[in-house]
């Protein structure tokens, strides 16, 4: 396997880790409107991700940085062609981080409610837009012979990509509901499980349609295996949730995300960004990659740094592993 193939796999792993971890982050943000009945319960949900949300975003920075260094042509075409949706995602992530930190800085109810609304919308929009972006990457976009995107914003809002956005939004919200059931106590835990069932059924319908469409257009034997794993894991996650096995349900909903993202990258390879105008103008792991020397240096850096980051993040989750409930929220928090 060539180094550019290795880095394609590593970038796929980084995006998978980001969607696995940030997925339930986004889901919790959406659930502050769908699940929480009052502001105390909103505080409970926000506290479940309070110690980890910023660490989860490190995976996005790593994925973006790795793409820039390993496949500069891919990075340039992607970020210039998808400029507006990616800028909107970036603004949402900035406002979302500020909302988490500023919500409790003042006691006025309107102040806190405004930041809570910001958390909801800046969780919902990226959850949807990431699906739209990856749907277009897999489907192919208008790239010319100079590897430049020559389409417009409306070309990105096609039925396949919009369906992809609905899948990521519903899947991340389901993932968040399962995480909420895993991390909370009392009535909110029971309601999270019931809501997860409804979300899971909606997600199953949308995901099956999207993955079958992907398989029909770009799939092969390997992507078909990933499709089957994703569907089976999602059904098993719904079943585990109904049995009250929140740990298994969360692991299986995470496996659904892992398998679904793996299927997208398997369908994509050896392209990194197909051209819908001419197959010869597509960006591939070969024509979009950096020099072998650059990839070699990056590989050594990744071998040294990645285990350290993963061990530290795993330790963070272990420290903050206990459940919380409304009884743990001090009145002063409002």
Secondary structure, DSSP 8 states (H G I E B T S, - for coil): --HHHHHHHHHHHHHHHHHHHHHHHHHHHHHHHHT--SHHHHHHHHHHHHTTHHHHTHHHHHHHHHHHHH-HHHHHHHHHHTHHHHHHHHHHHHHHHHHHHHTTSS--HHHHHHHHHHHHHHHHHHHHHHHHHHHHHHH-B-B-TTS-B---HHHH--HHHHHHHHHHHHHHHHHHHHHHHHHB-THHHHHHHHHHHHHHHHHHHHHHHHHHHHHHHH--HHHHHHHHHHHHHHHHHHHHHHTT-HHHHHHHHHHHHHHHHHHHHHHHTTEEE-BSS-GGG-EETTTT---HHHHHHHHHHHHHHHHHHHHHHHHHHHHT-S-B-GGGS-GGG-
